[in-house]
Amino acid sequence: MRAETTEIRSDLQSLKRLWALAGPLRSRVAAGIVFRFLQSFSLGIGFAAAIRLVSAMTEPGFTPSQAWVWQITGLAALSLAGQVVFSYLSSANSWLSSFALGGELRLAMLERLQQLPLGFHFSRNRGDTVTMLTSDMQMVESFMSDGLPRVAEAFGLPVAVLAFMAFQDGPVTLAALVSIVLSMPLYFAISRYLAKTGLKRQDMQAEAAARMIEYVQGMPVIRAFNRVSRGTEDFRASLEDFRDLSLKMVAQLTLPLALFGMVLTLGVPLVIFAAGLRFATGAIGIETIIVALMLVYAIYSPLLGLTALMELTRQADASLTRMDRVLTAEPLPETALPRQPDGFAIAFEDVGFGYGKGPVLKDIGFSVPERSMTAIVGPSGAGKSTILNLLPRFWDVNEGAIIIGGVDIRDMAPKRLSELITVVFQDVYLFSGTIFDNIAFGRPDAVPADIEAAAKTAQAHDFIMALPDGYDTRVGECGASLSGGERQRISIARAMLKDAPIVLLDEATAAIDPTNERALQKALAALVKGKTLIVVAHKLSTVREADQILVLDNGRIVERGDHDDLIENNGLYRRLWLSWTKAAHWRIGGHQTMPDDPEAKNTL
Ligand SMILES: Nc1ncnc2c1ncn2[C@@H]1O[C@H](COP(=O)(O)OP(=O)(O)OP(=O)(O)O)[C@@H](O)[C@H]1O
């Protein structure tokens, strides 16, 4: 399991963080809490009225006046009205503020997820992000709408009762306070333990969600290799870890929680003892004893309820801590004074880069003139795709600079940079939605005629029209299944629509059938026409067309030039070329031809 180091926050720090996040909604949040406290306080007034009635009746020779009856009735009515009105006001404010805050937080998270470097997303698992946007968010929302007001409610009644008791007799009230004070350190110790374990537990829950997503997505491979048991192992193990930790948490908390309850309710015998003593010395009368005994349970029951709320509070806090890993992560730095590129020529200047564990690219320097084509070749793992990843700032370089049109890409507005570049990935991602939506993703304001034109140029129109619902056919998750070549042509139509001046192409390595291959080549040729193009090449025909070929090995450019120069060089490129041509001829079942034989070029 991925280790996340996050400092455990105290209750106060968590509330402060929540308060900071509430921003402009603070007054509503505060109103929800204050009204709930007043609702509970109103209940206390009702108690006081009832107790005044009972204690007055115990006074010898008491005859209630009409005014007295009105006073008691008024108090009871006030209590009822207060409970109804404050309950309404509290719910309205808490719910409105929590749902508004939930909405704001979701948007803030999405915005931050977009701003973060791709490296951040790669270092997390998908389940974690999904859990954060769903159950963690819900947890914070329900804490705001329900948990926080309930904490206020737990204090409202005891405060009202203690205030009333203080009017009756100070020492008895103090006795009632002793157990509350004594139980507080225990409360905070349990809360701290829950904070630590709760965070771990929620991380585990996210881990289990990730394994589940992996399991479902990997189902075809699991089935194909008849490895169902192996596929479920990881998922099962993460569920078991989660269950074990939950059980351990319960086992470790039961005793301290019982202890907290015991210390708190020690107040009951303490109050009885103090009241008895005061009565024996003649300091208080029988009516005060009755008041104290009637009220003592009203003090501790709501406070005991805090233990149930503690878990809710801590779960919300763990969720908040997990969300903070995204909300407080550093986005890619953005320049305050963005510059406009002059043209679309590209230059890498002494670029050094690593994903974290050592360098992947070293001293990379090359230029790509506007509207020219550069092919990058090299053994697997040499760093070819990494070069493409750096141009749209999926990651920032560690050393050197990448320049487009004379401007360091870090000095451009991210939106402008994104407009300049289209990336056609090897693995095509289709969103769940219609084919139309998937192509329109390239330019949201495109009209149907634009979509169709792009699809036609991308050699996709015919197969789309042959689908049951044409452009309205649903694809992506749970949608129609398309062949690899068809998916690629949809992604090319998407890129055509975007019409960016720079195209980065990670050529597919997977072999597809000749008809699809021809259509794909035609589509790509249309896409890159007149563009500045960098392609990670896996096909011989592609390298032959390139104006410049960069040969990458172990993160360095070891050779550069055009095809003929490089063949003459007799280095890595020639060796790669030899093995490619061999493989190509083996594939078409033909005889072996020397790579520098002109006939070989024609067949490729
Ligand atoms: N997101 C990532 N996080 C960490 N390491 C990565 C990441 N992507 C690539 N690498 C590592 O960086 C090195 C270069 O990878 P890259 O994908 O750029 O090579 P490549 O030449 O394109 O390989 P291939 O032809 O097999 O696709 C490899 O060692 C790879 O394991």
Ligand as a Chemical Component Dictionary entry (heavy atoms), coordinates in Angstrom:
data_LIG
# 
_chem_comp.id                   LIG 
_chem_comp.type                 NON-POLYMER 
_chem_comp.pdbx_formal_charge   0 
_chem_comp.three_letter_code    LIG 
# 
loop_
_chem_comp_atom.comp_id 
_chem_comp_atom.atom_id 
_chem_comp_atom.alt_atom_id 
_chem_comp_atom.type_symbol 
_chem_comp_atom.charge 
_chem_comp_atom.model_Cartn_x 
_chem_comp_atom.model_Cartn_y 
_chem_comp_atom.model_Cartn_z 
_chem_comp_atom.pdbx_ordinal 
LIG N1  N1  N 0 4.926  8.038 -15.561 1  
LIG C1  C1  C 0 6.121  7.521 -15.332 2  
LIG N2  N2  N 0 6.572  7.441 -14.070 3  
LIG C2  C2  C 0 7.789  6.906 -13.808 4  
LIG N3  N3  N 0 8.626  6.418 -14.749 5  
LIG C3  C3  C 0 8.232  6.471 -16.034 6  
LIG C4  C4  C 0 6.951  7.023 -16.390 7  
LIG N4  N4  N 0 6.824  6.943 -17.736 8  
LIG C5  C5  C 0 7.973  6.371 -18.192 9  
LIG N5  N5  N 0 8.801  6.091 -17.171 10 
LIG C6  C6  C 0 10.154 5.503 -17.270 11 
LIG O1  O1  O 0 10.956 6.373 -18.052 12 
LIG C7  C7  C 0 11.770 5.637 -18.952 13 
LIG C8  C8  C 0 11.507 6.095 -20.383 14 
LIG O2  O2  O 0 10.172 5.778 -20.712 15 
LIG P1  P1  P 0 9.532  6.169 -22.124 16 
LIG O3  O3  O 0 8.107  5.695 -22.107 17 
LIG O4  O4  O 0 9.771  7.598 -22.401 18 
LIG O5  O5  O 0 10.385 5.278 -23.115 19 
LIG P2  P2  P 0 10.099 4.938 -24.626 20 
LIG O6  O6  O 0 11.398 5.094 -25.301 21 
LIG O7  O7  O 0 8.962  5.741 -25.141 22 
LIG O8  O8  O 0 9.703  3.417 -24.518 23 
LIG P3  P3  P 0 8.672  2.547 -25.415 24 
LIG O9  O9  O 0 9.208  2.546 -26.805 25 
LIG O10 O10 O 0 8.751  1.198 -24.791 26 
LIG O11 O11 O 0 7.339  3.201 -25.285 27 
LIG C9  C9  C 0 11.445 4.164 -18.709 28 
LIG O12 O12 O 0 12.435 3.658 -17.861 29 
LIG C10 C10 C 0 10.099 4.193 -18.027 30 
LIG O13 O13 O 0 9.998  3.106 -17.134 31 
# 
loop_
_chem_comp_bond.comp_id 
_chem_comp_bond.atom_id_1 
_chem_comp_bond.atom_id_2 
_chem_comp_bond.value_order 
_chem_comp_bond.pdbx_ordinal 
LIG N1  C1  SING 1  
LIG C1  N2  SING 2  
LIG C1  C4  DOUB 3  
LIG N2  C2  DOUB 4  
LIG C2  N3  SING 5  
LIG N3  C3  DOUB 6  
LIG C3  C4  SING 7  
LIG C3  N5  SING 8  
LIG C4  N4  SING 9  
LIG N4  C5  DOUB 10 
LIG C5  N5  SING 11 
LIG N5  C6  SING 12 
LIG C6  O1  SING 13 
LIG C6  C10 SING 14 
LIG O1  C7  SING 15 
LIG C7  C8  SING 16 
LIG C7  C9  SING 17 
LIG C8  O2  SING 18 
LIG O2  P1  SING 19 
LIG P1  O3  DOUB 20 
LIG P1  O4  SING 21 
LIG P1  O5  SING 22 
LIG O5  P2  SING 23 
LIG P2  O6  DOUB 24 
LIG P2  O7  SING 25 
LIG P2  O8  SING 26 
LIG O8  P3  SING 27 
LIG P3  O9  DOUB 28 
LIG P3  O10 SING 29 
LIG P3  O11 SING 30 
LIG C9  O12 SING 31 
LIG C9  C10 SING 32 
LIG C10 O13 SING 33 
# 
